[in-house]
Amino acid sequence: MITNIIVGFLVAVLMGMGVGGGGLFVIFLTLCLNFGQICAQGTNLLFFVLSIIASIFVHVRKRKIFFKQVLVMASLGALGSLFFSSLANHISPDIPRKMLGGLLILGGAFSLYNSFKKEKEK
């Protein structure tokens, strides 16, 4: 139990730093706690949303939120989530797992490429 709390805290810190803690959290949930892929992604999304709600107050106070852009992104995000959640009900659970793995590999490859590119420019 205490391990789960520590991992949750560390994932929240990584998310706050923009490191990509969400992907790590899904991996933790699936490999260590034996969550199903869809359940792990849903739990990760809920965890992320709760983390975002906590940070919104700080950003609003510092006036760093552009409400028109947020409205557009939230609307498109809601439509996309409705579409893809209904799609997820009609496909094999292995497909989202493979897609998430591919996305993590692709994101890591781009980050690695950009870090080499920045180092070369120096």
Buried (B, 14 or more C-beta within 10 A) or exposed (E): EEEEEEBBEBBBEBBEEEEBBBBBBBBBBBEEEEBEBBBBBBBBEEBBEEBEEEEEEEEEEEEEEEEEEEEEEEEEEEEEEEEEEEEBEEEEEEEBBEEBBEEBEEEEEEEEEEEEEEEEEE
